[in-house]
Amino acid sequence: MKEADMHGAIRGLYEGILDPGAWQQSLRTLTELAGTAHASMMVWDTVRDQVTVNEIVNPVVELFSEYESDYQAIDPAKQFAPRLRPGDWYIDARELGEGTMARHPFYRDFFHRYDLRSYVACLVERQPHYEVYFSMQRARTQPLFSPDDTRGMDWIIPHMRSAMAMRDRTLGLTVLARLSTQLVERLNFALLVFSPQRHVLLSNRAGERWARRLDPAGKVSDWTLSRPFADMVQAACDPQRAVAAQAARATDGSGAGAQVIVLPLPPSHAFAAQWQEPAALVIVHEQDSAPLLLAPVLRDLYGLTPAETRLTNQLATGQGLPEASQQLNIRHETARTQLKAVFHKTGCNSQAQLTHLLSRLGAALDEA
């Protein structure tokens, strides 16, 4: 066994945390080192008693699909699995003997049909509801597996276990990051995180617009704040005396307004102060903005048409019916007809009741 091949197999497992192709190449190297026909990772769902085969080297689709659907139920290795500890090997020739293997239907009706003779499986990881095995199979032209064969592969198992744990952790963080991004995008306000140097570390799409308004980087902004934004960020990022909460009013030349709230975000790790800095969380609530999810809620709860939803969204910003009809470029009579339909569907008797209903829905969506 060449040391360079061993190092290559180990390196491939760790590179496989981010690159599935590297993991697959590592398993391929292991099959060559062990002199086997196939290799795979096997996951045994111990609750449902179902084995799934994946990450196969030299795959034969029918072989592994038949195993999963029919023959995993009579796999004699299962009766030995509870005795195994992580790092232990099941060796069929040792546990069963060649005579039993020749008579057993798992080998007679399944393995031999695919020109296979022997297989081993190492318990890599055991969890409360599932177990993970590294398995290798040899062809009928090859010798039976022996303890010497598995001892020669013991060196890879700790690395496989560590790489699997790191890969699962990385996958979990990736999923969490995607969910966090989706959640941030659904917020009905601009959200940004600034570094002490006022670099944007995180923002949703609404926040991207406000990043240019709050800190125009030497350019003249159409928006004016009631207090300097740079001072607010600096105060929030003060490592000694961070200001708990700050607020400012933003206005533009057309009379639009917004509330800007700045909160401190201390370093996540108390012992990582040498490389991790505090940050400032900035939230911007714009005036006259209906909640982002109000339209689908009105549609699903009350069956409002798109036209009725557009009118209701305008009314939710505090506009009266004349202003809303003008904003939507529809006739006042049309708006009145749509408003009557909205009253009927929502059970409201007046615009005041409708406004109250919309404010309650908006508050619920903002908290969701």
Residue pairs with C-beta under 8 A, 6 or more apart in sequence:
1 33
1 152
5 29
5 32
5 33
6 33
6 155
6 156
8 26
8 29
9 26
9 29
9 30
9 33
9 156
10 26
10 156
10 159
11 22
11 26
12 22
12 23
12 25
12 26
12 29
13 22
13 23
13 26
13 156
13 159
13 160
13 163
14 159
14 162
14 163
14 166
15 22
15 23
16 22
16 23
16 24
16 26
16 163
16 167
17 163
17 166
17 167
17 170
18 170
23 55
23 163
23 167
24 55
24 57
27 39
27 40
27 41
27 55
27 57
28 39
28 57
30 39
30 57
30 136
30 153
30 156
31 37
31 38
31 39
31 57
31 58
31 136
33 152
33 153
34 136
34 149
34 152
34 153
35 138
35 142
36 136
36 137
36 138
36 142
37 58
37 116
37 137
37 138
37 139
37 142
38 56
38 57
38 58
38 59
38 60
38 63
38 116
38 136
38 137
39 56
39 57
39 58
39 134
39 135
39 136
39 137
40 53
40 54
40 55
40 56
40 57
40 64
40 134
40 135
41 53
41 54
41 55
41 124
41 132
41 133
41 134
41 135
42 51
42 52
42 53
42 54
42 121
42 132
42 133
42 134
42 135
43 51
43 52
43 54
43 130
43 131
43 132
43 133
44 50
44 51
44 78
44 81
44 130
44 131
44 132
44 133
45 51
45 52
45 129
45 130
46 129
46 130
46 131
47 129
47 130
49 73
50 68
50 72
51 67
51 68
51 72
51 75
52 68
53 64
53 67
53 68
53 135
56 64
60 114
62 114
63 114
63 116
66 110
67 75
67 110
70 110
71 106
71 109
71 110
72 78
74 105
74 106
75 106
76 92
76 95
76 96
76 100
76 104
76 106
77 90
77 92
77 95
77 119
77 121
80 90
80 95
81 90
81 123
81 131
84 90
84 123
85 123
86 123
86 124
86 125
86 126
86 161
87 122
87 123
87 124
87 154
87 157
87 158
88 122
88 123
89 120
89 121
89 122
89 147
89 150
90 120
90 121
90 122
90 123
91 120
91 145
91 146
91 147
91 149
91 150
92 101
92 118
92 119
92 120
92 144
92 145
93 101
93 118
93 144
93 145
93 146
94 145
94 146
94 147
96 104
98 144
101 107
101 118
102 108
111 117
111 119
112 140
115 139
115 140
115 141
116 137
116 138
116 139
116 140
117 138
117 139
117 140
117 141
117 142
117 144
118 137
118 138
118 142
118 143
118 144
118 145
119 135
119 136
119 137
119 138
119 145
120 135
120 136
120 145
120 149
120 150
121 133
121 134
121 135
121 136
122 133
122 134
122 135
122 150
122 153
122 157
123 131
123 132
123 133
124 132
124 133
124 134
124 157
124 160
124 161
124 164
125 131
125 132
125 161
125 164
125 165
126 132
132 164
134 157
134 160
136 145
138 144
138 145
184 191
184 202
184 204
185 204
185 205
186 292
186 293
187 204
187 206
187 292
188 289
188 291
188 292
188 293
188 362
188 365
188 366
189 206
189 283
189 284
189 285
189 286
189 366
190 203
190 204
190 206
190 207
190 209
190 210
190 282
190 283
190 284
190 286
191 202
191 203
191 204
191 206
191 207
191 281
191 282
191 283
191 284
192 200
192 202
192 203
192 207
192 210
192 211
192 214
192 281
192 282
192 284
193 200
193 201
193 202
193 203
193 265
193 279
193 280
193 281
193 282
194 200
194 201
194 215
194 233
194 237
194 279
194 280
194 282
195 201
195 237
195 277
195 279
196 233
196 234
196 237
196 277
196 278
196 279
196 280
198 215
198 229
198 230
198 233
200 207
200 211
201 279
203 210
203 211
206 284
207 282
207 284
210 282
210 284
212 221
213 221
213 222
213 223
213 250
214 221
214 223
214 225
214 229
214 250
214 260
214 282
214 284
215 229
215 230
222 252
222 253
223 250
223 251
223 252
223 258
224 250
224 251
224 252
225 248
225 249
225 250
225 260
226 248
226 249
226 250
227 246
227 248
229 248
229 260
232 243
232 246
232 248
232 260
232 262
232 280
233 262
233 280
233 282
235 242
235 243
235 246
235 262
236 242
236 243
236 246
236 262
236 263
236 264
236 265
236 278
236 280
236 281
237 264
237 277
237 278
237 279
237 280
238 264
238 278
239 273
239 277
239 278
242 264
242 266
242 278
243 262
243 264
244 263
244 264
245 261
245 262
245 263
246 261
246 262
246 263
247 259
247 260
247 261
247 262
248 259
248 260
248 262
249 257
249 258
249 259
249 260
250 257
250 258
250 259
250 260
250 284
251 257
251 258
256 286
256 287
256 288
257 286
257 287
258 284
258 285
258 286
258 287
259 284
259 285
259 287
260 282
260 283
260 284
261 282
261 283
261 284
261 285
262 280
262 281
262 282
263 280
263 281
263 282
263 283
264 278
264 279
264 280
264 281
265 278
265 279
265 280
265 281
266 278
267 273
267 276
267 277
267 278
268 276
269 276
288 317
288 318
288 319
289 317
290 313
290 314
290 316
290 317
290 358
290 362
291 316
291 361
291 362
291 365
291 366
292 365
293 365
293 368
294 312
294 313
294 316
294 358
294 361
294 362
294 365
295 309
295 313
297 361
297 365
298 304
298 308
298 309
298 312
298 361
299 309
302 342
302 345
302 346
303 345
304 312
304 342
304 345
305 341
307 338
308 338
308 341
308 342
308 345
310 328
311 324
311 325
311 328
311 330
311 335
311 338
311 339
311 342
312 342
312 354
312 358
314 323
314 324
314 327
314 328
315 321
315 324
315 339
315 351
315 354
315 355
315 358
316 355
316 358
316 359
316 362
318 355
319 327
320 351
321 332
321 335
321 336
321 339
321 351
322 332
324 335
325 331
325 332
325 334
325 335
328 335
339 351
342 348
342 354
343 349
343 350
343 354
346 354
346 357
348 354
348 357
